[in-house]
Amino acid sequence: MNITEFLKDRFPDAEISADGEDCSSRLLIVSSNFEGLSTLARHKLVMSSLKDQFQSGEVHALSLETKTPSEIS
């Protein structure tokens, strides 16, 4: 599974960069969907979209950094 492509389908406006293997990746996701959300809420939003992949074992470790476009510029 390509986590970057999978998440790009769920967050079409996002810029996603990955470091590491698909099953244990470190991701930076920059999306306007995160505007007004706490870090915890942002992570829950991303992790909930990967719930099935975690339950199946397809993904077993993931480090997230979630930002809005204004936080990057």
CORSUL-V688710 format. One record per pair of residues at least 24 apart in sequence whose ideal C-beta (glycine too) atoms are under 10 Angstrom apart, sorted by sequence separation. I is the first residue (numbers start at 1). J is the second residue. D is the distance in Angstrom with one decimal. If there is no record, write none. Layout:
i=[I;I]
j=[J;J]
d=[D;D]
This chain:
i=[3;7;42;4;39;41;42;39;40;42;39;39;37;16;23;22;37;14;34;36;33;34;35;11;23;25;34;35;10;11;23;24;26;27;28;29;30;31;33;34;35;10;22;23;24;25;26;27;28;29;30;31;32;35;22;23;24;25;26;27;28;29;30;31;32;34;10;11;23;24;25;26;27;28;29;30;31;32;7;10;23;24;25;26;27;28;30;9;10;21;22;30;20;30;7;20;30;6;7;20;30;6;18;19;28;3;6;17;1;3;1;6;14;15;6;15;1;3;11;14;3;13;1;15;1;3]
j=[27;31;66;29;64;66;67;65;66;68;66;67;66;46;53;53;68;46;66;68;66;67;68;45;57;59;68;69;45;46;58;59;61;62;63;64;65;66;68;69;70;46;58;59;60;61;62;63;64;65;66;67;68;71;59;60;61;62;63;64;65;66;67;68;69;71;48;49;61;62;63;64;65;66;67;68;69;70;46;49;62;63;64;65;66;67;69;49;50;61;62;70;61;71;49;62;72;49;50;63;73;50;62;63;72;50;53;65;50;53;53;58;66;67;59;69;56;58;66;69;59;69;58;72;59;62]
d=[6.8;9.3;3.9;9.3;9.0;9.3;8.6;9.2;9.9;8.9;6.7;9.6;8.3;10.0;9.4;9.7;8.6;9.6;5.5;8.7;9.3;6.9;5.2;8.6;8.7;8.1;4.9;8.5;9.1;7.9;7.2;8.1;9.3;6.7;9.6;6.9;9.0;7.5;8.6;9.0;7.9;8.3;8.5;6.0;6.6;7.9;7.8;7.0;8.2;7.3;8.0;8.0;6.4;9.6;7.5;5.9;3.9;5.9;4.2;5.6;4.7;5.2;4.8;7.1;6.0;8.4;9.7;8.0;7.1;7.2;7.3;8.0;7.0;8.0;7.3;7.0;7.8;8.8;6.9;4.7;9.0;8.3;9.3;7.7;8.5;7.1;5.9;9.1;8.9;9.3;9.8;9.8;8.8;7.8;6.8;9.2;5.4;8.0;7.7;8.1;9.8;7.6;9.9;8.7;9.1;7.6;7.6;9.3;9.6;8.0;6.5;9.8;9.4;9.2;9.2;8.2;9.6;9.4;9.9;9.7;6.7;8.7;5.4;8.3;7.1;7.5]
